[in-house]
Amino acid sequence: MRPDMPVIRLAAALLLLPTTAFAAEGMPQLDFANKLTLAQVVWGAIIFVVLYLLLSRWALPQVGGVLATRAAAISGDLDTARAAKAKADAAIAELTDATQRARAEASNRRTSRQWLHRPAILANCCGGFGEIGHGMHPFNVNRSKRYQEPDGSTIT
């Protein structure tokens, strides 16, 4: 037998001593034969009922009112935000439409080039084609330039 074995047995016996004592008597917290225990249970039940009534009749309805007011405010804010979004969407659609119309009009102006169909302008400009040469005519030079739109597309 090892020399520390009696110490371990003594420690185990001391640890198990309170449990054996309570097992014989029962749990002292639930000893209803004691008048103090009975009084504590009665007062605990009375305090529980009073707190329950206070909370259910006074505090919780106030909390419910605050929650209802907050829900109404949030609903109103969401309606206002939806209206503002619809107004912004309409403004964006109007701006997009105006931009498309302006681009179409600019494209029509560039492609129509009505001044090219007027022989008098061509004849009077710099003495006609003979002085500068056909490939170097100002109107041909302008047509060969590329213009870049803000969105990155090129226009000839």
C-alpha positions in Angstrom: 0.0 0.0 0.0 1.3 3.4 -0.9 2.0 5.9 1.9 -0.4 8.7 0.5 -3.4 6.4 0.3 -4.8 7.1 3.8 -4.6 10.8 3.1 -6.7 10.4 -0.1 -9.2 8.3 1.8 -9.5 10.9 4.6 -10.0 13.7 2.1 -12.7 11.7 0.3 -14.5 11.0 3.5 -14.5 14.7 4.5 -15.8 15.7 1.1 -18.7 13.1 1.3 -19.6 13.9 4.9 -22.0 16.9 4.1 -23.9 14.9 1.5 -24.5 12.0 3.8 -25.8 14.4 6.5 -28.2 16.2 4.1 -29.4 12.9 2.7 -30.5 11.8 6.1 -32.3 15.1 6.9 -33.5 16.1 3.4 -32.9 19.5 1.8 -33.1 22.3 4.4 -34.4 24.8 1.8 -37.5 22.7 1.3 -38.2 21.9 5.0 -41.8 23.3 5.2 -42.1 22.2 8.8 -39.8 25.2 9.6 -41.9 28.4 10.0 -39.1 30.5 8.4 -39.1 28.5 5.3 -42.9 28.7 5.0 -42.8 32.5 5.5 -40.2 32.9 2.8 -42.2 30.9 0.3 -45.4 32.9 1.1 -43.6 36.3 0.8 -41.9 35.1 -2.5 -45.3 34.2 -3.9 -46.8 37.6 -2.8 -43.9 39.6 -4.3 -44.2 37.6 -7.5 -47.9 38.3 -7.9 -47.4 42.0 -7.1 -44.6 42.3 -9.7 -46.6 40.4 -12.2 -49.6 42.7 -11.8 -47.5 45.9 -11.9 -45.7 44.7 -15.1 -48.8 43.4 -16.9 -51.1 46.4 -16.0 -48.7 49.3 -16.1 -45.2 48.8 -17.5 -45.8 46.5 -20.4 -48.7 48.6 -21.9 -46.3 51.6 -21.9 -43.6 49.6 -23.6 -46.3 48.5 -26.2 -47.3 52.1 -26.8 -43.7 53.1 -27.4 -43.3 50.2 -29.8 -46.5 51.1 -31.7 -45.4 54.8 -31.9 -42.0 53.7 -33.2 -43.5 51.4 -35.8 -45.8 54.2 -37.0 -42.8 56.6 -37.3 -40.8 54.0 -39.2 -43.7 53.3 -41.5 -44.0 57.0 -42.2 -40.3 57.4 -42.9 -40.4 54.4 -45.3 -43.4 56.0 -47.2 -41.5 59.3 -47.4 -38.4 57.5 -48.7 -40.4 55.6 -51.3 -41.9 58.8 -52.5 -38.5 60.5 -52.7 -37.1 57.4 -54.6 -40.0 57.6 -57.1 -39.4 61.3 -57.6 -35.6 60.6 -58.1 -36.3 57.8 -60.5 -38.6 60.1 -62.5 -35.9 62.7 -62.6 -33.3 60.2 -63.7 -35.6 58.9 -66.5 -36.2 62.5 -67.6 -32.5 63.2 -67.6 -31.8 60.0 -69.6 -34.4 60.9 -72.1 -33.1 64.4 -72.5 -29.6 63.1 -72.9 -30.7 60.6 -75.6 -32.6 63.3 -77.5 -29.5 65.6 -77.4 -27.2 62.9 -78.6 -29.6 62.0 -81.4 -29.9 65.6 -82.4 -26.1 66.0 -82.4 -25.7 62.9 -84.4 -28.3 64.1 -86.9 -26.5 67.4 -87.2 -23.1 65.6 -87.8 -24.5 63.1 -90.4 -26.7 65.5 -92.4 -23.9 67.9 -93.3 -26.2 70.0 -95.5 -23.4 72.4 -96.4 -21.6 69.7 -98.4 -24.5 69.7 -100.9 -24.1 73.4 -101.7 -21.8 73.8 -104.7 -21.5 77.5 -104.2 -19.9 77.1 -100.8 -17.5 74.5 -102.2 -16.5 76.6 -105.1 -15.9 79.8 -103.1 -14.0 78.2 -100.3 -10.2 78.6 -100.9 -10.7 78.6 -104.7 -12.3 75.2 -104.8 -10.6 71.8 -104.9 -7.9 72.8 -107.3 -6.0 75.1 -105.0 -5.6 72.9 -102.0 -6.1 69.5 -103.5 -8.9 67.0 -103.1 -7.4 65.1 -100.2 -6.6 68.2 -98.2 -9.9 70.1 -98.6 -11.0 71.5 -95.2 -14.3 69.7 -95.3 -12.6 66.4 -95.9 -10.1 67.0 -93.1 -13.0 67.7 -90.7 -14.7 64.5 -91.7 -11.6 62.5 -91.0 -11.3 63.7 -87.4 -12.6 61.5 -84.6 -14.5 63.1 -81.7 -14.8 61.3 -78.4 -18.0 61.4 -76.4 -17.9 61.6 -72.6 -19.0 58.0 -72.3 -15.9 56.9 -74.3 -17.5 56.2 -77.7 -15.9 57.8 -80.8 -17.8 59.6 -83.5 -16.4 60.1 -87.0 
